[in-house]
Amino acid sequence: MNDDRPFWQLATHCCRSCLGRVLMGKSIDGRRVYRCAQCGARGDSDDASVICCCGIRLKTGADAGVRCVVNDAPSPECPLEIVAEQARS
């Protein structure tokens, strides 16, 4: 195994570009790295919101209130384990 590649684990987030599953790893210098398993979007940050739906912002820069959550009722129509939904107040 090549030591310059991060070890990936599943994060409880979905990609804001394609809704694919977000993976979390660490680079060789110890920084946290997030990558979409579907489209390959990538970001270095301490927080998954760098690429996930939790980081969706309005044009004004305000938080859009969308959050990644576990799908409590998977079905054939929506079998995804993690989905994005409007945050509950």
N, C-alpha and C positions, 0 to 999 in steps of 0.2 A: 504494500500500500504506500502511496506517495504522501509524505507528511505535509505537503503544502496545500492539501485539499481539506476542507472542513468536514467534520462528521455531522451529518444532518439528522435532526429529529423533528417530528411533527409538532407544529405550534397550533394552538387553538384559534387560528385566524384564517381568513380567506383573502385572496388577492383582490385589490380594488380594480385591477385592470381586467381580469377574466373570471374572478370568483374561484380560481383554483386554490388548492391547499398550500398554505405557507409553511416552509421548512425553516428551522433555525439551526445555525451552526456557529462555530467560532473559527476565525482565521488563525494562521500560525502565530500572529502577534497578539492573540487573545481577544480581539474585537469581536463583538457579536455581529453575525451576518444573517440576513433574512433573504430567502429566495422562494419564488413561486415554483411549485413542482409542475405547473401546467404551461405557463408562458415564459418562465425564466426571468421575470422581473426580479431585481436584486437591490438591496440597500443595506448599508452599514449603519447600525444605530443600537442603542440600548433598548429600543422599543419597536415592536412589530409594526406599529402604525406608520412606519416609513414606507411600507408597501401594502398594508392591509386596509380593509374597509373602515377600521376604526380611525384612520387618518383622513377620511374624506372631509373636505372643507368646502364651504360655499365660496362664491366669487369674492365675497367681502373678507374672506380669511377666517370667518367664524366656523366653529365646529358644526358639522352637519347633523350630528347626533346619531350617526349610524354606527353600530357595533357588531363585531363578530361574536356569534353565540353558537352553542351546541344545538343542533337541530333536535328538538324534543320529540318530533313526530316524523321520522323519515318514512317516505312512501315511494312507490314506483315513479311517481311524478317528480319527486324531489328527494333523491336518495342521499344527498350530500350530508356529511357528518357535521360540518361547520357551515353556517349561513350568515348572511348579513341582514340585520333588521334595524328598524328605528328603535332607538333607546327608549325604554319605558321610564316615565316620570314618577 
